[in-house]
């Protein structure tokens, strides 16, 4: 079974987009070509800021939801740390910043 990843892309205007996939390179290419999430369409620049292997799709979905609930400053903090500490039992992300 394929591993699932959480990824974060920064777009023009410093907007953050968070998603999950089994192939980050393919998914980012899809976003850049205009396919995929509506949020990404029309954006001119992309920068992959973070990717993290999480294992199962279920865990990836929980991590994606938890990360999206964070305020921007905490998202940037965890991206800067290079690892998002996702607790698989509680379904939450550590407080940190």
C-alpha angles and dihedrals in degrees: 000000000000122000117244124225135203111219135185124202124192114212134193109296088037093271116159123222120191125196145148131237144150092235116039096184092053093045095050089049089052090052091048091051092053096255123120128027118034090222090066098050114108094017111131104198131041133186123182102226101175144005127178131179112232104170115226128044090240092057091044091053091050092048092047091052093046093048093049089055092060121098114251095257092057092047090053091046093055093043087053091051090056094228132065109214102222116183107217092199100052097028091229139116121238117261098241109148 
